Structure formats: C-alpha cells, structure tokens
Amino acid sequence: MKIQNQIEGISHLGNQEVRYSYDYDPSVLETFENKHPGNDYFVKFNCPEFTSLCPITGQPDFATIYISYVPNVLMVESKSLKLYLFSFRNHGDFHEDCINIIMKDLINLLDLKYIEVWGKFTPRGGISIDPYCNYGKSGTEWVKVAKRRLHLHDLYPEKIDNR
C-alpha cells in the first residue's frame, strides 16, 4: 500500500520505490516549510552509517556525521538527507572535503541561519580524522555564534573508546 504524501515537493518519504544513487547526488535533497520561522532552534541529525571512498586508494571510509542547523524558512526532509548521504558511498574525497561539501549543499538548499557539520571517521592506519565546519548567515547574529563555536568546538574532547 502506497502512502500518498501530503506535502508538496516531498517525493521520497513513504515511497517504497525510491532508488538509491551510488554516485554523489545533491539533487535528491528535498525541503519542506519551517512552521516556526520566528523561533530559533536547533535540528540535529546523527548519521552513524556514512561511507565514502578514499580518493587515492579507493578504500572505504566510515563515519558518524553530525549535522546541526538552525532553520530559516525551509527544512531538509530526513529521508532525502539519508538518500543524499548514501550517494557518497562511491564518492572519492578526503574526509574534510566530504564534510564541507555536505555543509555547502545544505546552505545552498536551505538558506539557513546556522549550520555545523562534524564527521567522526573511524581510524585507518591508526589515525581517526574528525573534521568540523560551520557557517552563520551573513548579516545575522549567527556569524558570531559560528566563530565562537568554531573556536570552542572541541575544547572538551570526548574520550575515544569505541574506535
């Protein structure tokens, strides 16, 4: 039984026939209207199954990606975000590049107030890499928030005992 979607512009949610792209594809991202644009609030996604490829060796890289943002008028639909992140599966880029690409794609899609993206990659060769990037919309208080959070983002790093 197919669920008919009631929100214009949302085609992936409830659709059992959605195809997964194995190549980087930001066009799968979908949005819906923020019903509370006058409120500043965080939306956080924890994405523990992110995979991409090393651009040099072609070996897989695994990470948990944390995406936190303060919406403006639009919000990202979570199933489309899942499909988008899946599209990195065969994408060859360094960890830092993947995190910045994700952030920039969401900035372009949503025109949001603030966003931060943090990748916690599992070790390869005995080293884990955890790139962090953020952005505050120009002309708003969120520029100062972004700078402060960037300066302090890893002031108290967590104990790493699961990687």
N, C-alpha and C positions, 0 to 999 in steps of 0.2 A: 504494500500500500504506500503510495507516494504522499508525502506531506506537502501541501501547497504552501509556498512561502508567502507571507502577507506583507513583507517589507520590500518595497521597490528597490531594485538594484542588488538584492541578495539572491544568488542563484545556487550557491554551494550548500548552504545549510539545509539539511533534510533531503538533499538529493543523493540517492543511492548510486547514481550512475556517474558521479564525478570522477574524472580521470586525473591521476597523479602525474605531474610532469617531472621527469628525471633531469631536466635541464633548467637552470635558473630562469624564473619566470615571474617578474613582479606584476604582470597583468592579471594574475589570479586573485590579487588582493581586492576585497570588497569593503564598502563602508556602509554605515547607517548613521542616522541623525542622532546627535547627543541630545537627550531630552532635558539635560540640566546644564546648558552652556553658561549660565550665570554662576555656577558653583565651580570652584577649583578643587579637583580631586584626582587622585592617582588611580590608574588602572594598571595592574601588574599581571604579566604573563610569565609563567615559569615553563620553559620548554626543554625538558630533560633528554630529548631524543634527537638533538640536532646532529647532522652529519654533513661534512663537506670533504673535499679531497685536497691533499697537499698538491700545490701547482708544480712542484718539482718531481716528487716521487710517485704521485698518483695514489698514495696510501690514504686510507680513510682517517679523518679526524672526527672525534666525537666530543660533544659539549652539552652543557646545560646553558641555555640562553635565557637571560632575564631581561624582559622589556617592561619598563615602567614609563607611563606617559600621563600627562595632564591634557585631556581633550579640549578642543575648542568647539567647533560646530559638528565635526564628523568624528566617528569612532571606527576602528577596524573590527570587522567581523571575525570571530575567533577561528571558525573552520577555514576561512580563506587564508588566515595567517598560518594555520597548520599546513595548508597546501603550499603556500609560499615558502615556508621554511623547509619543507620536504624537497622543494625544487633545487635546493643547494646540494642535494645528495651527490650529484655528479659534477658539481661546480668546483673548479680548481682555483682556490685563492688562499692566501695566508689568513690566519685567524683574525688578525687586526683588520684586514680588508673586509672579511665577511661581516664583522660587527659594524663597521662604518657603512657598508652597503645597506644593511638592514635598517640602520638608523635613517639614512638619507632617503631610502624608499618610503619609509613611513612618514617622514617630514613632508615629502612631496605629495603623498597621498592625502594626508590629513590636515595639513596646515595647523598643526597642534601648537599648544602653548609651551610644552616642555616634554623632553624625552630623554631617557637614558637606556643604553643597551650594554649589557655586561655578558661576556662569554666566559664560561668556566670550562676550559678544554681539558680533557684527560691527558695524562703525560704520554709523550712519545720520546724515546731516548732519555728517559729520566727527568724530563722537564715539562711542567704544565705551563700553559700561557693563558692568562686571564685578561684580555683586553676590555677596556671600558671606554665608552664615549657618551657624550651627552650634548644637548642643544637647548637653548632657551630662545624663544621667538624674539627677534629684534624689536626694540621699542617697548618691551614689556619688562616687568619686574623679574621675569623668568630668566633673563640674561644673567642677572646677579646670582640667582639660585643655581644656574648651571655652573658658573665659575666656582662658586663655593663648594658645590657637591663634587666637582672635578678635583678640587684641591684636597678635599677630605674623604673622598670615596672609599679609600682603603686604609684609613687611619688605624682602624682596629681589625686587621685581617682575621678571618676565621681560622680555626685550627683545621688543617687539612689532614683528615684521617680516612677518607673514603676514595682517594685516588692514588 
